[in-house]
Amino acid sequence: MKHLISWHGLLAAFLLLVSLGTSAATPTASIEPQVRQLWQLLDYVAVDYSGAVRNGAVISEAEYQEMREFSQSALAQTRTLPEHALKARLAALVTQLVTAVTDKAPPEKVSAIAQEAGRLLLTAYPIAVAPRSVPDLQQGRSLYQAHCASCHGAAGAGDGPLAKQLDPQPIAFTDAERARARSLMALYQVITQGVEGTSMPPFATLSESDRWALAFYIGTLSYDQAARERGAAAFTKDARVRSALTDLNALATMTEADLAKTLPPETAQDAMAYARSHPNAVTTGPSGLKLARGQLQSSLAALRAGDRAAATRLALSAYLDGFEPIEATLETRNKQLLIDIERTMQLYRSTVSEGRMEAAANTAGELDTLFARVEAELGQARTDATASFVGALTILLREGVEALLIVVAMVAFLRKAERPQALRYVHGGWIAALAAGGLTWLIATKVVSISGASRELTEGLSSLFAAAVLLSVGLWMHQKSSAGRWQAYLRERLSAALTKRSAWALFGLAFIAVYREVFETVLFYSALASEGNGQALIAGLATGVVLLALIAFVFLRTSARMPIGKFFAWSSVLVAALAVVLVGKGVAGLQEAGWFTATPVAWLRVPTLGIYPTVQTNVAQLAVLLLAVAGFSLNAWQAKRLSSA
């Protein structure tokens, strides 16, 4: 155990790599405010231009000058965006918008150009456009009364007690015509950033979930109860309504006018009235497929233009930001379809990295077909209680068993070594990991979004770190068991070792082993929670905890009865096997994050054992396995030589 003292350096290096990797994996984070502001400018023109021009004549000079300023600002901001295969097309659209506003074009034309530019902007530079969980409209109502009613009025009619003192006057949220052209995302943007030149301040100090709750509540103020009731009936009887409003992304970004392009205007109005008042009525399943498809098409466009780096980045975004968030839901319904998509997306990234245009286009076509199957699978109905229970149970067992085995092996080792004073470091490590998991859940659901690349980097790097530590521990344990001198070693060396900094290394290993599993479990549970069935989810979690406790009990009881030499011999094999599993998972995670290339092969895929059908994961696991076998063989040879001496 003497080498445990050096684990502090390894742990510090690991944490540094995670922080550096996370910042490197989100290159678009720095431009997100710019993209959001540009989208807001485009949306503002799309919604408010009708109040400035009618029948080719200016009806409000102040409004018209504002529209000209906003459209020109949008063009200037578009030109400063980072290079992208779609940037030229976006700039052309915004230029058309400036021309249309200057020429006093009909509001319908200006609105159509601005909305198309907004859609293209989000395709090229994707940002979060919807809440991560269903907003709490009661909270939104409370926030509205506290922050908005004094200006906009208690019912949203723009007649609050301070309204007469303001110039320009506050918006009337009950204005049906304006509301028809306004999306919930536009409301969220205004709440977040405010409106320059008006008395509307930014409310960025509110949490993200509170801002979405406020936006959703404001979005209901132009509809009455009768429209909501008719909308509830439309959701039940009309499949077109359900197919148009499939998820929170669609509900947040779609306007009533957009919906009226595919539905009768009256039905569109009623459906939007109901959906905004009852956002849990829309399924959250295929929310990322639109983004995944858009990023794949952008990736192909970049590859055709010869920009292989951009094509690779967009391919990664299609998986990490588009598809991965719905993996947990899909796994509970059609695991084979999930496997097929993961394999095909990996193949697509491989063809892109090699610059094979025809193969990439063919693979993208296969993915589009698979995505259609996902839409059919997730669009049939909401996840039932049984699927939520099974999903929660299997996820916890899958993610928890590895961490449990590592922690229980450490506890059993310290008990065998009669060093109970060090147990508090191990228990402190896994308890701290659970607390950090709770904080991760809070951050992931209430504060900021954890990007797909960040998730994969955290899981990949922590897996490789744990694998390296476990392999060294396994070889060390096997060496001592082969030498057959445990009692002397424990008496002479272990006591001193555990009174030094190595006790904190035990804390670090317990923390890393548990947190990497908690991190992924939290993200999967967040996805399942959005499907509803909270009681089934909690029941699955509770059942999983009981089963993990039983596994821990059996392991500890069995180890307590083993002779110490046999215990460490078997434990060394178990620890080395876990190292093989974790190195496979670590390499796979870094492949998905884009750090390592992936060369697909016809081979097994058993994620629980870290086995994936790529050359890189197979080679990494084989290398660790050979190291373990070589180390065990060397230990056995040395023990035999010592016994014969």
Secondary structure per residue as TSV (DSSP state, phi and psi in degrees):
chain	resnum	aa	ss	phi	psi
A	1	M	-	360.0	0.3
A	2	K	G	-61.0	-33.8
A	3	H	G	-70.7	-9.1
A	4	L	G	-63.7	-23.1
A	5	I	G	-60.6	-30.2
A	6	S	G	-80.6	-4.9
A	7	W	H	-65.6	-25.7
A	8	H	H	-59.1	-42.3
A	9	G	H	-63.6	-41.2
A	10	L	H	-63.6	-43.4
A	11	L	H	-63.4	-42.5
A	12	A	H	-63.0	-41.4
A	13	A	H	-64.0	-39.7
A	14	F	H	-61.6	-47.8
A	15	L	H	-62.2	-35.9
A	16	L	H	-65.2	-43.1
A	17	L	H	-62.7	-40.6
A	18	V	H	-61.4	-45.4
A	19	S	H	-65.3	-41.8
A	20	L	H	-68.0	-42.0
A	21	G	H	-64.9	-39.1
A	22	T	H	-65.4	-42.6
A	23	S	H	-68.5	-33.7
A	24	A	H	-74.1	-24.0
A	25	A	H	-83.3	-7.6
A	26	T	-	-122.7	66.4
A	27	P	T	-67.9	-21.3
A	28	T	T	-87.6	-5.3
A	29	A	G	-60.1	-36.5
A	30	S	G	-69.7	-23.9
A	31	I	G	-98.2	0.7
A	32	E	H	-58.6	-45.1
A	33	P	H	-58.6	-38.2
A	34	Q	H	-65.3	-43.4
A	35	V	H	-63.8	-42.1
A	36	R	H	-63.5	-43.6
A	37	Q	H	-65.8	-39.8
A	38	L	H	-63.5	-43.8
A	39	W	H	-60.5	-40.2
A	40	Q	H	-63.6	-41.0
A	41	L	H	-60.0	-45.7
A	42	L	H	-63.6	-42.4
A	43	D	H	-66.6	-38.8
A	44	Y	H	-61.2	-43.1
A	45	V	H	-64.6	-43.2
A	46	A	H	-60.1	-37.7
A	47	V	H	-85.6	-43.8
A	48	D	H	-96.3	-8.8
A	49	Y	G	-60.8	-32.4
A	50	S	G	-64.1	-19.9
A	51	G	G	-86.5	-0.6
A	52	A	T	-110.8	-33.5
A	53	V	E	-133.8	138.1
A	54	R	E	-146.9	130.0
A	55	N	T	55.1	38.4
A	56	G	T	78.0	5.6
A	57	A	E	-121.9	146.9
A	58	V	E	-78.0	124.8
A	59	I	S	-104.5	-11.4
A	60	S	-	-148.3	106.8
A	61	E	H	-62.3	-40.7
A	62	A	H	-63.0	-44.4
A	63	E	H	-64.3	-40.3
A	64	Y	H	-66.1	-43.2
A	65	Q	H	-63.3	-34.4
A	66	E	H	-66.7	-40.8
A	67	M	H	-63.6	-39.6
A	68	R	H	-64.6	-43.8
A	69	E	H	-63.0	-45.2
A	70	F	H	-66.4	-41.0
A	71	S	H	-67.4	-39.1
A	72	Q	H	-69.5	-37.4
A	73	S	H	-63.9	-37.9
A	74	A	H	-62.2	-39.9
A	75	L	H	-66.7	-43.0
A	76	A	H	-62.4	-41.3
A	77	Q	H	-69.4	-35.6
A	78	T	H	-60.3	-41.0
A	79	R	H	-67.6	-20.5
A	80	T	T	-94.4	-0.1
A	81	L	S	-67.0	153.8
A	82	P	-	-60.8	156.0
A	83	E	-	-62.4	141.6
A	84	H	-	-158.2	152.7
A	85	A	T	-60.3	-27.1
A	86	L	T	-97.6	0.4
A	87	K	H	-63.6	-41.5
A	88	A	H	-62.7	-41.8
A	89	R	H	-64.9	-39.9
A	90	L	H	-64.0	-44.3
A	91	A	H	-62.1	-37.5
A	92	A	H	-64.1	-40.7
A	93	L	H	-65.0	-43.9
A	94	V	H	-67.8	-33.5
A	95	T	H	-62.7	-42.0
A	96	Q	H	-59.3	-38.2
A	97	L	H	-63.6	-45.6
A	98	V	H	-58.7	-44.6
A	99	T	H	-63.0	-43.4
A	100	A	H	-63.5	-40.3
A	101	V	H	-67.2	-43.3
A	102	T	H	-61.3	-38.9
A	103	D	T	-83.0	3.3
A	104	K	T	56.5	47.3
A	105	A	-	-66.4	162.4
A	106	P	-	-58.9	145.0
A	107	P	H	-54.9	-35.3
A	108	E	H	-62.6	-39.7
A	109	K	H	-69.2	-45.7
A	110	V	H	-61.8	-44.5
A	111	S	H	-61.9	-42.3
A	112	A	H	-63.6	-42.5
A	113	I	H	-65.2	-45.5
A	114	A	H	-63.0	-41.5
A	115	Q	H	-68.2	-39.5
A	116	E	H	-64.4	-40.1
A	117	A	H	-63.5	-40.3
A	118	G	H	-62.3	-42.1
A	119	R	H	-64.7	-41.2
A	120	L	H	-67.6	-36.6
A	121	L	H	-59.4	-45.5
A	122	L	H	-72.1	-25.8
A	123	T	H	-69.9	-42.8
A	124	A	H	-77.6	-37.8
A	125	Y	S	-129.0	75.6
A	126	P	-	-66.2	136.8
A	127	I	-	-134.2	165.4
A	128	A	-	-65.9	127.9
A	129	V	-	-119.3	7.3
A	130	A	S	-150.3	159.2
A	131	P	-	-67.6	154.4
A	132	R	S	-80.3	-16.4
A	133	S	S	-142.7	166.3
A	134	V	-	-64.1	125.2
A	135	P	-	-65.7	151.3
A	136	D	-	-93.6	103.5
A	137	L	H	-70.0	-26.3
A	138	Q	H	-66.2	-39.7
A	139	Q	H	-64.3	-39.8
A	140	G	H	-61.2	-39.8
A	141	R	H	-63.2	-44.9
A	142	S	H	-62.4	-42.8
A	143	L	H	-64.5	-38.5
A	144	Y	H	-62.2	-46.8
A	145	Q	H	-63.4	-34.1
A	146	A	H	-77.7	-36.4
A	147	H	H	-113.0	-21.9
A	148	C	T	-119.0	-29.3
A	149	A	H	-63.0	-29.9
A	150	S	H	-63.2	-27.0
A	151	C	H	-104.0	-48.3
A	152	H	H	-88.2	-5.9
A	153	G	-	91.4	151.7
A	154	A	T	-60.5	-33.9
A	155	A	T	-103.3	3.7
A	156	G	S	86.1	18.6
A	157	A	S	-87.4	5.6
A	158	G	S	76.1	22.0
A	159	D	-	-121.6	35.8
A	160	G	-	-67.5	164.9
A	161	P	T	-60.5	-22.6
A	162	L	T	-96.4	-4.2
A	163	A	G	-59.5	-40.9
A	164	K	G	-67.2	-19.9
A	165	Q	G	-86.3	-6.1
A	166	L	-	-102.7	144.3
A	167	D	S	-141.3	114.0
A	168	P	S	-73.4	165.0
A	169	Q	-	-66.7	149.8
A	170	P	-	-62.5	150.0
A	171	I	-	-65.7	140.6
A	172	A	-	-91.1	108.6
A	173	F	T	-70.0	-13.9
A	174	T	T	-82.7	-6.3
A	175	D	-	-67.0	106.2
A	176	A	H	-63.8	-34.8
A	177	E	H	-67.8	-45.7
A	178	R	H	-66.6	-42.6
A	179	A	H	-62.0	-30.5
A	180	R	H	-62.8	-28.3
A	181	A	T	-105.3	8.1
A	182	R	-	-111.7	130.5
A	183	S	-	-92.6	163.2
A	184	L	H	-67.5	-33.5
A	185	M	H	-64.3	-36.4
A	186	A	H	-63.6	-41.3
A	187	L	H	-62.8	-42.5
A	188	Y	H	-60.7	-40.8
A	189	Q	H	-63.9	-43.7
A	190	V	H	-65.6	-41.2
A	191	I	H	-61.8	-39.8
A	192	T	H	-73.5	-44.4
A	193	Q	H	-106.4	-12.4
A	194	G	-	72.7	-176.1
A	195	V	-	-127.4	113.6
A	196	E	T	-62.7	138.7
A	197	G	T	86.0	2.3
A	198	T	S	-127.6	179.2
A	199	S	S	-85.8	4.5
A	200	M	-	-80.1	109.0
A	201	P	-	-87.2	163.5
A	202	P	-	-76.6	147.6
A	203	F	-	-117.5	43.0
A	204	A	T	-66.5	-16.7
A	205	T	T	-73.5	-19.4
A	206	L	S	-70.5	150.4
A	207	S	-	-66.5	160.5
A	208	E	H	-58.7	-42.7
A	209	S	H	-65.8	-35.8
A	210	D	H	-67.6	-39.7
A	211	R	H	-64.4	-39.1
A	212	W	H	-68.1	-40.5
A	213	A	H	-59.8	-41.8
A	214	L	H	-65.7	-42.5
A	215	A	H	-62.7	-44.1
A	216	F	H	-64.4	-41.1
A	217	Y	H	-64.5	-46.2
A	218	I	H	-59.4	-35.9
A	219	G	T	-66.3	-11.0
A	220	T	T	-93.6	-11.4
A	221	L	T	-71.5	-16.7
A	222	S	T	-91.7	2.8
A	223	Y	-	-117.0	149.6
A	224	D	-	-104.3	174.7
A	225	Q	H	-65.0	-35.6
A	226	A	H	-62.0	-41.5
A	227	A	H	-64.0	-38.3
A	228	R	H	-64.5	-41.0
A	229	E	H	-66.3	-41.3
A	230	R	H	-65.2	-36.8
A	231	G	H	-65.4	-37.3
A	232	A	H	-61.5	-41.0
A	233	A	H	-66.3	-38.1
A	234	A	H	-64.9	-39.4
A	235	F	H	-62.3	-35.7
A	236	T	H	-74.9	-40.1
A	237	K	H	-100.3	-26.3
A	238	D	-	-108.3	109.7
A	239	A	H	-64.9	-26.1
A	240	R	H	-64.0	-35.4
A	241	V	H	-66.1	-46.5
A	242	R	H	-65.0	-35.5
A	243	S	H	-75.0	-23.5
A	244	A	H	-82.1	-38.0
A	245	L	S	-110.8	77.4
A	246	T	-	-87.2	-20.2
A	247	D	S	-161.6	177.4
A	248	L	H	-66.5	-31.0
A	249	N	H	-60.0	-48.6
A	250	A	H	-63.9	-43.7
A	251	L	H	-63.9	-37.3
A	252	A	H	-75.1	-32.8
A	253	T	H	-98.6	-19.3
A	254	M	-	-87.2	137.9
A	255	T	-	-95.7	166.1
A	256	E	H	-61.6	-37.1
A	257	A	H	-63.5	-39.3
A	258	D	H	-61.6	-44.9
A	259	L	H	-64.2	-32.2
A	260	A	T	-70.4	-10.2
A	261	K	T	-75.0	-22.6
A	262	T	T	-115.5	-11.2
A	263	L	S	-128.6	158.1
A	264	P	-	-57.7	142.7
A	265	P	H	-52.8	-40.8
A	266	E	H	-65.9	-40.9
A	267	T	H	-66.6	-40.3
A	268	A	H	-61.1	-43.2
A	269	Q	H	-62.3	-46.7
A	270	D	H	-67.5	-41.0
A	271	A	H	-64.1	-41.3
A	272	M	H	-68.5	-37.7
A	273	A	H	-59.3	-44.8
A	274	Y	H	-71.5	-45.4
A	275	A	H	-64.6	-40.1
A	276	R	H	-69.3	-31.9
A	277	S	H	-80.3	-24.8
A	278	H	-	-132.2	68.4
A	279	P	G	-61.8	-19.6
A	280	N	G	-72.5	-4.8
A	281	A	G	-75.1	-20.3
A	282	V	S	-91.6	142.7
A	283	T	-	-75.6	151.1
A	284	T	-	-105.5	10.0
A	285	G	G	-62.6	-71.9
A	286	P	G	-83.7	29.4
A	287	S	G	-60.1	-32.5
A	288	G	G	-91.9	-6.3
A	289	L	H	-67.0	-35.3
A	290	K	H	-62.9	-43.3
A	291	L	H	-65.4	-43.4
A	292	A	H	-60.2	-44.3
A	293	R	H	-64.2	-43.7
A	294	G	H	-62.7	-41.5
A	295	Q	H	-68.7	-34.3
A	296	L	H	-64.3	-43.6
A	297	Q	H	-65.1	-39.0
A	298	S	H	-65.8	-36.7
A	299	S	H	-63.2	-44.3
A	300	L	H	-63.3	-40.4
A	301	A	H	-62.6	-41.4
A	302	A	H	-66.1	-37.5
A	303	L	H	-66.3	-40.1
A	304	R	H	-63.9	-32.7
A	305	A	T	-80.9	-1.7
A	306	G	T	86.9	6.9
A	307	D	-	-95.8	84.5
A	308	R	H	-68.9	-33.9
A	309	A	H	-64.0	-45.4
A	310	A	H	-65.7	-38.3
A	311	A	H	-62.2	-40.4
A	312	T	H	-66.7	-43.1
A	313	R	H	-61.9	-42.4
A	314	L	H	-68.7	-34.3
A	315	A	H	-64.5	-41.0
A	316	L	H	-64.2	-41.0
A	317	S	H	-64.1	-36.8
A	318	A	I	-57.7	-38.6
A	319	Y	I	-82.4	-53.4
A	320	L	I	-69.3	-43.7
A	321	D	I	-94.9	-25.4
A	322	G	I	-95.3	-57.9
A	323	F	I	-89.5	-40.4
A	324	E	G	-57.0	-36.4
A	325	P	G	-60.2	-20.3
A	326	I	G	-103.0	6.8
A	327	E	H	-58.6	-45.2
A	328	A	H	-60.9	-42.4
A	329	T	H	-66.2	-44.2
A	330	L	H	-65.9	-35.9
A	331	E	H	-62.0	-32.8
A	332	T	H	-74.3	-14.9
A	333	R	H	-110.4	-41.5
A	334	N	-	-151.5	85.6
A	335	K	H	-66.0	-36.3
A	336	Q	H	-64.8	-37.5
A	337	L	H	-63.8	-39.6
A	338	L	H	-60.0	-44.9
A	339	I	H	-62.4	-43.0
A	340	D	H	-61.3	-41.3
A	341	I	H	-69.6	-43.7
A	342	E	H	-59.6	-43.5
A	343	R	H	-65.6	-41.9
A	344	T	H	-70.1	-37.4
A	345	M	H	-67.6	-35.6
A	346	Q	H	-65.8	-40.8
A	347	L	H	-63.7	-39.4
A	348	Y	H	-61.8	-44.7
A	349	R	H	-62.5	-34.0
A	350	S	H	-66.7	-44.2
A	351	T	H	-65.8	-34.3
A	352	V	H	-67.7	-45.2
A	353	S	H	-63.1	-27.0
A	354	E	T	-90.2	-5.7
A	355	G	T	74.6	23.3
A	356	R	-	-90.0	94.6
A	357	M	H	-63.3	-48.9
A	358	E	H	-63.6	-44.0
A	359	A	H	-64.8	-38.5
A	360	A	H	-64.2	-42.7
A	361	A	H	-63.7	-41.0
A	362	N	H	-64.8	-42.0
A	363	T	H	-68.0	-37.3
A	364	A	H	-62.6	-36.9
A	365	G	H	-63.6	-40.4
A	366	E	H	-62.2	-40.4
A	367	L	H	-64.4	-38.9
A	368	D	H	-61.9	-38.8
A	369	T	H	-64.7	-42.1
A	370	L	H	-64.8	-38.7
A	371	F	H	-63.1	-36.1
A	372	A	H	-62.9	-37.0
A	373	R	H	-66.6	-36.7
A	374	V	H	-64.5	-43.3
A	375	E	H	-59.6	-42.1
A	376	A	H	-65.8	-39.7
A	377	E	H	-67.9	-45.6
A	378	L	H	-86.8	-16.4
A	379	G	H	-90.2	-4.7
A	380	Q	S	-67.6	-46.5
A	381	A	S	-168.3	167.6
A	382	R	-	-70.8	154.6
A	383	T	-	-58.1	129.9
A	384	D	-	-79.2	171.5
A	385	A	H	-63.1	-37.6
A	386	T	H	-63.5	-44.1
A	387	A	H	-63.9	-38.6
A	388	S	H	-65.2	-40.8
A	389	F	H	-63.8	-50.0
A	390	V	H	-62.7	-42.3
A	391	G	H	-61.6	-46.2
A	392	A	H	-63.1	-40.4
A	393	L	H	-67.4	-49.4
A	394	T	H	-67.6	-36.7
A	395	I	H	-63.1	-45.3
A	396	L	H	-65.0	-42.5
A	397	L	H	-66.3	-43.3
A	398	R	H	-62.5	-44.2
A	399	E	H	-82.9	-24.4
A	400	G	H	-89.9	-27.1
A	401	V	H	-63.1	-43.1
A	402	E	H	-60.5	-49.4
A	403	A	H	-62.9	-40.1
A	404	L	H	-61.7	-44.4
A	405	L	H	-62.1	-40.0
A	406	I	H	-65.2	-48.1
A	407	V	H	-66.4	-43.6
A	408	V	H	-64.4	-37.6
A	409	A	H	-62.8	-39.1
A	410	M	H	-65.9	-42.3
A	411	V	H	-63.7	-46.2
A	412	A	H	-61.9	-40.0
A	413	F	H	-60.8	-46.9
A	414	L	H	-67.2	-34.0
A	415	R	H	-68.2	-43.4
A	416	K	H	-61.2	-36.6
A	417	A	T	-81.6	-1.9
A	418	E	T	57.2	46.5
A	419	R	-	-124.5	62.1
A	420	P	G	-62.8	-21.9
A	421	Q	G	-64.9	-22.4
A	422	A	G	-87.3	-10.2
A	423	L	H	-61.9	-32.4
A	424	R	H	-62.8	-27.9
A	425	Y	H	-70.5	-41.1
A	426	V	H	-65.3	-48.5
A	427	H	H	-64.5	-37.2
A	428	G	H	-62.2	-37.1
A	429	G	H	-64.0	-48.8
A	430	W	H	-74.9	-30.0
A	431	I	H	-67.2	-41.4
A	432	A	H	-62.8	-36.1
A	433	A	H	-65.0	-40.4
A	434	L	H	-64.7	-40.9
A	435	A	H	-63.6	-41.4
A	436	A	H	-64.6	-33.8
A	437	G	H	-63.5	-40.5
A	438	G	H	-63.0	-39.8
A	439	L	H	-65.6	-38.7
A	440	T	H	-60.6	-43.4
A	441	W	H	-60.0	-44.4
A	442	L	H	-60.9	-45.0
A	443	I	I	-66.0	-43.4
A	444	A	I	-69.0	-27.6
A	445	T	I	-106.4	-21.3
A	446	K	I	-117.0	-26.2
A	447	V	I	-111.9	-72.5
A	448	V	-	-131.3	162.3
A	449	S	-	-86.2	135.6
A	450	I	-	-91.3	116.5
A	451	S	-	-68.4	158.2
A	452	G	H	-59.6	-41.5
A	453	A	H	-63.3	-39.7
A	454	S	H	-63.6	-40.7
A	455	R	H	-59.8	-50.1
A	456	E	H	-66.0	-37.3
A	457	L	H	-64.4	-45.2
A	458	T	H	-60.9	-46.0
A	459	E	H	-67.9	-42.6
A	460	G	H	-65.8	-49.1
A	461	L	H	-66.9	-40.0
A	462	S	H	-67.3	-34.2
A	463	S	H	-65.3	-45.0
A	464	L	H	-65.9	-39.7
A	465	F	H	-61.0	-49.4
A	466	A	H	-63.2	-37.6
A	467	A	H	-62.9	-42.5
A	468	A	H	-63.6	-43.6
A	469	V	H	-65.7	-44.7
A	470	L	H	-65.0	-38.0
A	471	L	H	-63.0	-43.9
A	472	S	H	-65.9	-39.4
A	473	V	H	-65.4	-42.9
A	474	G	H	-60.6	-44.5
A	475	L	H	-64.5	-40.2
A	476	W	H	-64.3	-45.2
A	477	M	H	-63.0	-41.3
A	478	H	H	-66.1	-36.5
A	479	Q	H	-61.1	-44.5
A	480	K	H	-70.7	-36.7
A	481	S	H	-68.6	-35.5
A	482	S	H	-69.1	-35.8
A	483	A	H	-71.6	-23.1
A	484	G	T	68.8	26.1
A	485	R	-	-121.5	43.8
A	486	W	H	-63.9	-47.5
A	487	Q	H	-60.0	-44.6
A	488	A	H	-64.7	-41.6
A	489	Y	H	-63.1	-46.4
A	490	L	I	-62.3	-39.0
A	491	R	I	-69.3	-40.0
A	492	E	I	-90.4	-32.6
A	493	R	I	-115.6	-41.0
A	494	L	I	-68.1	-37.3
A	495	S	H	-59.3	-45.5
A	496	A	H	-66.4	-40.3
A	497	A	H	-63.2	-39.3
A	498	L	H	-81.4	-6.3
A	499	T	T	-91.9	-4.4
A	500	K	T	-101.5	-162.2
A	501	R	T	-67.1	-13.0
A	502	S	H	-63.5	-24.7
A	503	A	H	-60.1	-37.8
A	504	W	H	-70.4	-25.6
A	505	A	H	-66.2	-35.8
A	506	L	H	-61.1	-42.4
A	507	F	H	-57.8	-46.3
A	508	G	H	-62.7	-43.3
A	509	L	H	-66.0	-43.0
A	510	A	H	-61.1	-41.4
A	511	F	H	-63.7	-50.4
A	512	I	H	-63.1	-44.2
A	513	A	H	-60.2	-39.7
A	514	V	H	-83.9	-41.2
A	515	Y	H	-65.0	-37.0
A	516	R	H	-61.7	-32.9
A	517	E	H	-79.9	-39.6
A	518	V	H	-63.3	-39.6
A	519	F	H	-56.1	-49.5
A	520	E	H	-70.8	-38.4
A	521	T	H	-61.4	-42.2
A	522	V	H	-59.1	-43.4
A	523	L	H	-68.4	-39.9
A	524	F	H	-65.6	-42.4
A	525	Y	H	-66.8	-34.1
A	526	S	H	-61.2	-40.7
A	527	A	H	-67.0	-42.7
A	528	L	H	-67.4	-35.0
A	529	A	H	-63.1	-32.0
A	530	S	T	-68.3	-14.4
A	531	E	T	-82.9	-5.5
A	532	G	-	88.4	-155.5
A	533	N	-	55.1	48.3
A	534	G	H	-60.2	-37.6
A	535	Q	H	-65.7	-40.9
A	536	A	H	-65.7	-37.5
A	537	L	H	-63.5	-45.3
A	538	I	H	-65.4	-38.2
A	539	A	H	-63.9	-41.3
A	540	G	H	-63.8	-40.4
A	541	L	H	-62.7	-46.9
A	542	A	H	-63.2	-42.4
A	543	T	H	-62.9	-41.5
A	544	G	H	-62.6	-40.7
A	545	V	H	-62.4	-42.1
A	546	V	H	-62.7	-44.1
A	547	L	H	-65.0	-40.4
A	548	L	H	-64.0	-38.0
A	549	A	H	-64.0	-39.3
A	550	L	H	-64.8	-41.0
A	551	I	H	-61.9	-43.2
A	552	A	H	-63.3	-42.6
A	553	F	H	-61.7	-47.0
A	554	V	H	-62.6	-43.2
A	555	F	H	-62.6	-45.5
A	556	L	H	-67.1	-40.3
A	557	R	H	-65.4	-41.3
A	558	T	H	-65.5	-43.8
A	559	S	H	-66.7	-32.0
A	560	A	H	-65.3	-28.2
A	561	R	H	-89.3	-10.6
A	562	M	S	-78.9	144.3
A	563	P	-	-59.7	147.5
A	564	I	H	-60.8	-39.6
A	565	G	H	-63.6	-43.6
A	566	K	H	-67.0	-38.4
A	567	F	H	-58.9	-47.8
A	568	F	H	-71.7	-29.5
A	569	A	H	-64.9	-48.4
A	570	W	H	-68.0	-40.1
A	571	S	H	-63.8	-36.6
A	572	S	H	-62.8	-38.3
A	573	V	H	-66.1	-44.0
A	574	L	H	-61.0	-46.2
A	575	V	H	-63.9	-41.7
A	576	A	H	-64.1	-39.1
A	577	A	H	-63.3	-40.7
A	578	L	H	-63.1	-34.6
A	579	A	H	-63.3	-40.5
A	580	V	H	-62.7	-43.4
A	581	V	H	-61.9	-47.2
A	582	L	H	-69.2	-33.5
A	583	V	H	-67.4	-35.1
A	584	G	H	-64.2	-43.8
A	585	K	H	-66.6	-37.4
A	586	G	H	-64.1	-46.7
A	587	V	H	-64.2	-40.7
A	588	A	H	-62.5	-40.4
A	589	G	H	-63.4	-41.4
A	590	L	H	-72.2	-27.0
A	591	Q	H	-65.4	-44.1
A	592	E	H	-68.8	-27.2
A	593	A	T	-82.3	-6.7
A	594	G	T	89.5	6.9
A	595	W	S	-78.8	-36.6
A	596	F	S	-115.4	147.9
A	597	T	-	-75.8	161.1
A	598	A	-	-127.9	120.2
A	599	T	-	-109.8	104.2
A	600	P	B	-65.1	146.3
A	601	V	-	-138.4	158.9
A	602	A	S	-79.2	96.8
A	603	W	-	-154.3	170.8
A	604	L	-	-62.9	155.5
A	605	R	-	-131.7	102.5
A	606	V	B	-130.5	82.4
A	607	P	G	-55.3	-32.4
A	608	T	G	-59.6	-33.1
A	609	L	G	-98.6	8.7
A	610	G	T	73.8	16.4
A	611	I	B	-96.2	121.2
A	612	Y	-	-130.7	150.3
A	613	P	S	-81.2	60.0
A	614	T	B	-134.2	151.4
A	615	V	H	-60.5	-43.0
A	616	Q	H	-65.1	-45.2
A	617	T	H	-66.8	-39.9
A	618	N	H	-64.1	-43.5
A	619	V	H	-65.2	-41.9
A	620	A	H	-62.2	-44.6
A	621	Q	H	-66.8	-40.1
A	622	L	H	-63.5	-39.5
A	623	A	H	-63.8	-44.0
A	624	V	H	-66.3	-39.7
A	625	L	H	-62.0	-43.8
A	626	L	H	-65.4	-38.6
A	627	L	H	-61.7	-42.7
A	628	A	H	-64.4	-46.2
A	629	V	H	-62.5	-43.6
A	630	A	H	-63.3	-42.4
A	631	G	H	-64.6	-43.1
A	632	F	H	-63.7	-40.2
A	633	S	H	-64.9	-41.9
A	634	L	H	-64.6	-40.5
A	635	N	H	-61.0	-44.0
A	636	A	H	-64.0	-40.0
A	637	W	H	-65.9	-42.2
A	638	Q	H	-66.0	-39.7
A	639	A	H	-64.3	-39.9
A	640	K	H	-65.3	-39.9
A	641	R	H	-66.5	-38.9
A	642	L	H	-67.4	-38.0
A	643	S	H	-70.5	-27.2
A	644	S	H	-89.7	-9.1
A	645	A	-	-75.2	360.0
